[in-house]
Amino acid sequence: MTLRAIAQTIPALETSDGAGVRIKRSLGQRQSIRMDPFLMLDEFGSDEPKDYLAGFPAHPHRGFETVTYMIEGHMLHEDHLGNRGNLRNGGVQWM
């Protein structure tokens, strides 16, 4: 196995998305940083369900795919078409 050095560390910036959900965005916040093929890299987590009740209003996913990896906890995801998935520890959702 070949070990590689870390070339760059990109600190996440706190922001909000959707209907006010608080997130930390590493990629996609500053247009000068390009990490092709990735558009965004977000982290969000809270022990308070109310922090996510407003959610993310209907939005298209045309031309790209989203991958969600649940490190710890669980999340019930439902889109505006009624598709649902329950993501748990170590689970991956690919849309």
DSSP file (Angstrom, degrees, kcal/mol; ACC not computed):
  #  RESIDUE AA STRUCTURE BP1 BP2  ACC     N-H-->O    O-->H-N    N-H-->O    O-->H-N    TCO  KAPPA ALPHA  PHI   PSI    X-CA   Y-CA   Z-CA
    1    1 A M              0   0    0      0, 0.0     2,-0.5     0, 0.0     0, 0.0   0.000 360.0 360.0 360.0 134.3    0.0    0.0    0.0
    2    2 A T        -     0   0    0      2,-0.0     2,-0.4     0, 0.0     0, 0.0  -0.812 360.0-142.8 -93.0 126.8    1.3    3.4   -0.9
    3    3 A L        -     0   0    0     -2,-0.5     2,-0.4     0, 0.0     0, 0.0  -0.715  15.0-158.7 -88.0 139.2    0.8    6.1    1.7
    4    4 A R        -     0   0    0     -2,-0.4     2,-0.2     0, 0.0     3,-0.0  -0.922  14.2-123.5-119.0 144.6    0.0    9.6    0.5
    5    5 A A        -     0   0    0     -2,-0.4     2,-0.5     1,-0.1     0, 0.0  -0.523  33.7-102.1 -81.1 150.6    0.5   12.9    2.4
    6    6 A I        -     0   0    0     -2,-0.2     3,-0.1     1,-0.2    -1,-0.1  -0.637  33.9-168.0 -72.2 122.1   -2.5   15.2    3.0
    7    7 A A        +     0   0    0     -2,-0.5     2,-0.3     1,-0.3    -1,-0.2   0.818  64.5   1.3 -83.8 -33.0   -2.1   18.0    0.4
    8    8 A Q        -     0   0    0      2,-0.0     2,-0.5     0, 0.0    -1,-0.3  -0.981  54.1-148.7-158.8 140.5   -4.6   20.4    1.8
    9    9 A T        -     0   0    0     -2,-0.3    -3,-0.0    -3,-0.1     0, 0.0  -0.967  15.7-161.2-111.3 127.4   -7.0   20.8    4.7
   10   10 A I        -     0   0    0     -2,-0.5     2,-0.1    17,-0.0    -2,-0.0  -0.924  13.6-139.7-112.2 111.0  -10.2   22.8    4.0
   11   11 A P        -     0   0    0      0, 0.0     2,-0.2     0, 0.0    14,-0.0  -0.429  20.8-118.7 -70.2 142.0  -11.9   24.1    7.1
   12   12 A A        -     0   0    0     -2,-0.1     2,-0.4    12,-0.1    14,-0.3  -0.538  21.3-142.6 -78.8 145.2  -15.7   23.9    7.1
   13   13 A L  E     -A   25   0A   0     12,-2.3    12,-2.6    -2,-0.2     2,-0.3  -0.909  17.9-119.5-108.4 136.1  -17.7   27.2    7.3
   14   14 A E  E     +A   24   0A   0     -2,-0.4     2,-0.2    10,-0.2    10,-0.2  -0.565  53.1 135.9 -74.2 134.8  -21.0   27.3    9.3
   15   15 A T  E     -A   23   0A   0      8,-2.5     8,-2.7    -2,-0.3     2,-0.3  -0.838  44.5-111.0-155.7-170.9  -24.0   28.3    7.2
   16   16 A S  E     -A   22   0A   0      6,-0.3     2,-0.3    -2,-0.2     6,-0.2  -0.955  24.6-175.6-134.7 158.0  -27.6   27.2    6.6
   17   17 A D  E >>  +A   21   0A   0      4,-2.1     4,-1.9    -2,-0.3     3,-1.0  -0.909  53.4  10.0-144.2 168.6  -29.4   25.6    3.8
   18   18 A G  T 34 S-     0   0    0     -2,-0.3    38,-0.2     1,-0.2    37,-0.1  -0.375 132.5 -11.4  61.7-131.1  -32.9   24.6    2.9
   19   19 A A  T 34 S-     0   0    0     36,-2.6    -1,-0.2    -2,-0.1    37,-0.1  -0.106 127.4 -59.5 -94.9  35.3  -35.4   26.1    5.3
   20   20 A G  T <4 S+     0   0    0     -3,-1.0     2,-0.3     1,-0.3    -2,-0.2   0.588  79.2 162.4 103.4  12.5  -32.7   27.2    7.7
   21   21 A V  E  <  -A   17   0A   0     -4,-1.9    -4,-2.1    34,-0.4     2,-0.3  -0.504  40.3-124.4 -66.5 126.8  -31.1   23.9    8.6
   22   22 A R  E     +A   16   0A   0     29,-0.3     2,-0.3    -2,-0.3    -6,-0.3  -0.578  42.0 164.5 -76.6 130.6  -27.7   24.7   10.2
   23   23 A I  E     -A   15   0A   0     -8,-2.7    -8,-2.5    -2,-0.3     2,-0.5  -0.887  38.6-127.7-137.5 167.4  -24.8   22.9    8.4
   24   24 A K  E     -AB  14  43A   0     19,-2.6    19,-2.5    -2,-0.3     2,-0.6  -0.995  28.1-160.6-116.1 122.5  -21.0   23.0    8.1
   25   25 A R  E     +AB  13  42A   0    -12,-2.6   -12,-2.3    -2,-0.5    17,-0.2  -0.917  21.4 170.0-112.2 119.7  -19.9   23.2    4.4
   26   26 A S  E    S+     0   0A   0     15,-3.0     2,-0.4    -2,-0.6     4,-0.2   0.869  74.2  32.3 -89.2 -46.3  -16.3   22.3    3.4
   27   27 A L  E    S+ B   0  41A   0     14,-1.0    14,-1.6     1,-0.1    -1,-0.3  -0.920 113.8  32.7-115.5 139.7  -16.8   22.3   -0.3
   28   28 A G  S    S+     0   0    0      2,-0.4    -1,-0.1    -2,-0.4     3,-0.1   0.261  92.8  89.1 104.6 -10.9  -19.1   24.5   -2.3
   29   29 A Q  S    S+     0   0    0      1,-0.2     2,-0.6    -3,-0.1    -2,-0.1   0.871  88.7  42.8 -84.6 -41.2  -18.9   27.6    0.0
   30   30 A R    >   -     0   0    0     -4,-0.2     3,-1.6     1,-0.1    -2,-0.4  -0.932  69.7-155.6-112.2 117.8  -15.9   29.2   -1.6
   31   31 A Q  T 3  S+     0   0    0     -2,-0.6    -1,-0.1     1,-0.3    -2,-0.0   0.677  88.8  69.4 -67.6 -16.7  -15.9   29.2   -5.4
   32   32 A S  T 3  S+     0   0    0      1,-0.1     2,-0.7    -3,-0.0    -1,-0.3   0.695  86.7  76.0 -75.6 -16.4  -12.2   29.6   -5.6
   33   33 A I    <   -     0   0    0     -3,-1.6     2,-0.5     2,-0.0    -5,-0.3  -0.858  64.5-174.3 -99.0 116.2  -11.7   26.0   -4.3
   34   34 A R        +     0   0    0     -2,-0.7     5,-0.1    -7,-0.1    -3,-0.0  -0.945  15.2 172.7-112.0 124.7  -12.5   23.4   -6.9
   35   35 A M  B >   -C   38   0B   0      3,-0.6     3,-2.6    -2,-0.5     5,-0.1  -0.405  38.4-135.1-125.3  53.7  -12.5   19.7   -5.9
   36   36 A D  T 3  S+     0   0    0      1,-0.4     3,-0.1     3,-0.1    -2,-0.1  -0.222  83.3  25.1 -49.9 131.0  -13.8   18.2   -9.2
   37   37 A P  T 3  S+     0   0    0      0, 0.0    -1,-0.4     0, 0.0     2,-0.3  -0.943 109.1  83.5 -96.5  11.4  -16.0   16.1   -9.4
   38   38 A F  B <   -C   35   0B   0     -3,-2.6    -3,-0.6     1,-0.2     3,-0.1  -0.571  45.6-177.7 -83.2 137.0  -17.5   17.1   -6.0
   39   39 A L        +     0   0    0      1,-0.4     2,-0.3    -2,-0.3    -1,-0.2   0.826  69.9   1.7 -93.8 -42.9  -19.9   20.1   -5.8
   40   40 A M        -     0   0    0    -12,-0.1    -1,-0.4    -5,-0.1     2,-0.3  -0.981  48.2-164.5-145.3 153.1  -20.5   20.2   -2.1
   41   41 A L  E     +B   27   0A   0    -14,-1.6   -15,-3.0    -2,-0.3   -14,-1.0  -0.894  25.7 176.7-139.4 110.1  -19.4   18.5    1.1
   42   42 A D  E     -B   25   0A   0     -2,-0.3     2,-0.4   -17,-0.2   -17,-0.2  -0.822  18.7-161.0-117.0 152.0  -21.7   19.2    4.1
   43   43 A E  E     +B   24   0A   0    -19,-2.5   -19,-2.6    -2,-0.3     2,-0.4  -1.000  17.3 167.2-126.6 130.2  -21.8   18.1    7.7
   44   44 A F        +     0   0    0     -2,-0.4     2,-0.3   -21,-0.2   -21,-0.1  -0.993   4.3 151.4-143.6 142.9  -24.9   18.4    9.8
   45   45 A G        +     0   0    0     -2,-0.4     2,-0.3   -23,-0.2    -2,-0.0  -0.943   4.4 159.7-166.6 141.0  -25.8   16.9   13.1
   46   46 A S        -     0   0    0     -2,-0.3    -2,-0.0     1,-0.0     6,-0.0  -0.969  37.1-141.5-161.1 149.4  -27.9   17.7   16.1
   47   47 A D  S    S+     0   0    0     -2,-0.3    -1,-0.0     1,-0.1    26,-0.0   0.402  86.9  85.9 -90.2   0.7  -29.5   15.8   19.0
   48   48 A E    >   -     0   0    0      1,-0.1     3,-2.1     2,-0.0     4,-0.3  -0.884  62.7-162.3-107.2 105.3  -32.5   18.1   18.7
   49   49 A P  G >> S+     0   0    0      0, 0.0     3,-2.1     0, 0.0     4,-0.5   0.814  88.1  69.0 -54.5 -31.4  -35.1   16.8   16.1
   50   50 A K  G >4 S+     0   0    0      1,-0.3     3,-0.6     2,-0.2     4,-0.4   0.748  84.3  71.6 -61.1 -22.0  -36.6   20.3   16.0
   51   51 A D  G <4 S+     0   0    0     -3,-2.1   -29,-0.3     1,-0.2    -1,-0.3   0.689 107.8  34.3 -66.2 -16.4  -33.5   21.6   14.3
   52   52 A Y  G X4 S+     0   0    0     -3,-2.1     3,-0.6    -4,-0.3    -1,-0.2   0.412  85.2 100.8-118.1  -0.6  -34.5   19.7   11.1
   53   53 A L  T << S+     0   0    0     -3,-0.6    -2,-0.1    -4,-0.5    -3,-0.1   0.858  83.4  52.4 -59.0 -37.1  -38.3   19.9   11.1
   54   54 A A  T 3  S+     0   0    0     -4,-0.4    -1,-0.3     1,-0.1    -2,-0.1   0.831  91.9 171.1 -68.4 -30.4  -38.3   22.7    8.5
   55   55 A G    <   -     0   0    0     -3,-0.6   -36,-2.6     1,-0.1   -34,-0.4  -0.134  43.5 -46.1  64.0-150.1  -36.2   20.5    6.3
   56   56 A F        -     0   0    0    -38,-0.2     3,-0.2   -37,-0.1    -1,-0.1  -0.958  58.6-130.5-125.8 107.9  -35.3   21.2    2.7
   57   57 A P        -     0   0    0      0, 0.0    23,-0.1     0, 0.0   -39,-0.0  -0.025  53.9 -57.2 -53.8 164.6  -38.2   22.3    0.5
   58   58 A A  S    S+     0   0    0     21,-0.1    21,-0.0    22,-0.1     0, 0.0  -0.141  71.7 164.6 -46.9 130.3  -38.7   20.6   -2.8
   59   59 A H        -     0   0    0     -3,-0.2    21,-0.1     2,-0.0     2,-0.1  -0.991  34.1-109.6-152.2 146.3  -35.5   20.9   -4.9
   60   60 A P        -     0   0    0      0, 0.0     0, 0.0     0, 0.0     0, 0.0  -0.400  10.5-161.9 -79.5 154.3  -34.2   19.2   -8.0
   61   61 A H    >   +     0   0    0     -2,-0.1     3,-0.6    34,-0.0     2,-0.4  -0.370  37.2 153.3-122.7  49.1  -31.3   16.8   -8.2
   62   62 A R  T 3   +     0   0    0      1,-0.2     3,-0.1     3,-0.0     0, 0.0  -0.658  63.8   7.0 -84.8 132.6  -30.7   17.1  -11.9
   63   63 A G  T 3  S+     0   0    0     -2,-0.4     2,-0.3     1,-0.1    -1,-0.2   0.475 121.0  59.0  82.8   1.7  -27.3   16.4  -13.3
   64   64 A F    <   -     0   0    0     -3,-0.6     2,-0.3    31,-0.1    -1,-0.1  -0.979  67.8-133.1-153.6 165.5  -25.7   15.2  -10.0
   65   65 A E        -     0   0    0     -2,-0.3     2,-0.4    -3,-0.1    -3,-0.0  -0.917  15.3-140.4-121.6 148.5  -26.1   12.5   -7.4
   66   66 A T        -     0   0    0     -2,-0.3    29,-2.9    -5,-0.1     2,-0.4  -0.878  10.5-165.7-109.4 143.4  -26.1   12.9   -3.6
   67   67 A V  E     -D   94   0C   0     -2,-0.4     2,-0.5    27,-0.2    27,-0.2  -0.997   3.6-169.0-126.5 126.5  -24.4   10.4   -1.2
   68   68 A T  E     -D   93   0C   0     25,-2.8    25,-2.5    -2,-0.4     2,-0.5  -0.969   0.9-168.4-116.7 129.0  -25.2   10.5    2.5
   69   69 A Y  E     -D   92   0C   0     -2,-0.5     2,-0.8    23,-0.2    23,-0.2  -0.976  12.0-148.7-118.3 121.9  -23.2    8.6    5.0
   70   70 A M        +     0   0    0     21,-2.5    20,-2.6    -2,-0.5    21,-0.3  -0.801  16.6 178.6 -93.5 109.5  -24.5    8.3    8.6
   71   71 A I  S    S-     0   0    0     -2,-0.8     2,-0.3     1,-0.3    -1,-0.2   0.938  71.3  -5.6 -73.6 -48.4  -21.6    8.1   11.0
   72   72 A E  S    S+     0   0    0     17,-0.2    -1,-0.3    18,-0.1     2,-0.2  -0.995 111.5  16.6-150.3 141.7  -23.8    7.9   14.1
   73   73 A G  S    S-     0   0    0     -2,-0.3    16,-0.6    -3,-0.1     2,-0.3  -0.650  78.2 -84.6 101.5-156.5  -27.5    8.2   14.9
   74   74 A H  E     -E   88   0D   0     -2,-0.2     2,-0.3    14,-0.2    14,-0.2  -0.989  26.7-164.7-153.2 159.5  -30.4    7.9   12.5
   75   75 A M  E     -E   87   0D   0     12,-2.3    12,-2.9    -2,-0.3     2,-0.7  -0.981  15.3-144.5-148.1 130.1  -32.3   10.0   10.1
   76   76 A L  E     -E   86   0D   0     -2,-0.3     2,-0.5    10,-0.2    10,-0.2  -0.881  24.8-164.1 -93.9 116.0  -35.7    9.5    8.4
   77   77 A H  E     +E   85   0D   0      8,-3.2     8,-2.2    -2,-0.7     2,-0.4  -0.879  13.7 171.5-105.3 131.2  -35.4   11.0    4.9
   78   78 A E  E     -E   84   0D   0     -2,-0.5     6,-0.2     6,-0.2     2,-0.1  -0.991  15.6-153.2-138.2 130.0  -38.6   11.7    2.9
   79   79 A D    >   -     0   0    0      4,-2.1     3,-1.9    -2,-0.4   -21,-0.1  -0.428  36.9 -96.3 -96.9 176.8  -38.7   13.6   -0.4
   80   80 A H  T 3  S+     0   0    0      1,-0.3    -1,-0.1   -21,-0.1   -22,-0.1   0.591 122.3  60.0 -70.2  -9.2  -41.5   15.6   -1.9
   81   81 A L  T 3  S-     0   0    0      2,-0.1    -1,-0.3     0, 0.0    -3,-0.0   0.455 120.3-105.7 -93.7  -2.7  -42.5   12.5   -4.1
   82   82 A G    <   +     0   0    0     -3,-1.9     2,-0.2     1,-0.3    -2,-0.1   0.470  69.8 146.7  92.7   2.6  -43.1   10.4   -1.0
   83   83 A N        -     0   0    0      2,-0.0    -4,-2.1     1,-0.0     2,-0.3  -0.539  28.4-168.3 -71.0 137.9  -40.0    8.3   -1.2
   84   84 A R  E     +E   78   0D   0     -6,-0.2     2,-0.3    -2,-0.2    -6,-0.2  -0.942  17.9 172.7-132.3 151.0  -38.7    7.3    2.2
   85   85 A G  E     -E   77   0D   0     -8,-2.2    -8,-3.2    -2,-0.3     2,-0.7  -0.962  23.3-143.1-154.6 141.2  -35.6    5.8    3.8
   86   86 A N  E     -E   76   0D   0     -2,-0.3     2,-0.5   -10,-0.2   -10,-0.2  -0.909  21.1-160.7-108.3 108.0  -34.4    5.3    7.4
   87   87 A L  E     +E   75   0D   0    -12,-2.9   -12,-2.3    -2,-0.7     2,-0.2  -0.761  15.2 177.3 -93.8 127.8  -30.7    5.8    7.5
   88   88 A R  E >   -E   74   0D   0     -2,-0.5     3,-2.9   -14,-0.2   -18,-0.3  -0.666  43.1 -41.2-123.8 177.4  -28.9    4.4   10.6
   89   89 A N  T 3  S+     0   0    0    -16,-0.6   -18,-0.2     1,-0.3    -1,-0.2  -0.064 128.8   3.3 -41.0 126.0  -25.3    4.0   11.9
   90   90 A G  T 3  S+     0   0    0    -20,-2.6    -1,-0.3     1,-0.2   -19,-0.1   0.468 100.8 137.7  75.5   1.1  -22.9    3.1    9.1
   91   91 A G    <   -     0   0    0     -3,-2.9   -21,-2.5   -21,-0.3     2,-0.4  -0.408  39.9-151.6 -81.9 157.0  -25.6    3.4    6.5
   92   92 A V  E     -D   69   0C   0    -23,-0.2     2,-0.5    -2,-0.1   -23,-0.2  -0.990   5.0-163.8-128.9 136.6  -25.3    5.0    3.1
   93   93 A Q  E     -D   68   0C   0    -25,-2.5   -25,-2.8    -2,-0.4     2,-0.5  -0.989   5.9-169.7-119.8 125.7  -28.0    6.6    1.0
   94   94 A W  E      D   67   0C   0     -2,-0.5   -27,-0.2   -27,-0.2    -2,-0.0  -0.965 360.0 360.0-118.0 117.8  -27.3    7.2   -2.7
   95   95 A M              0   0    0    -29,-2.9   -28,-0.1    -2,-0.5    -1,-0.1   0.374 360.0 360.0-114.5 360.0  -29.8    9.4   -4.6
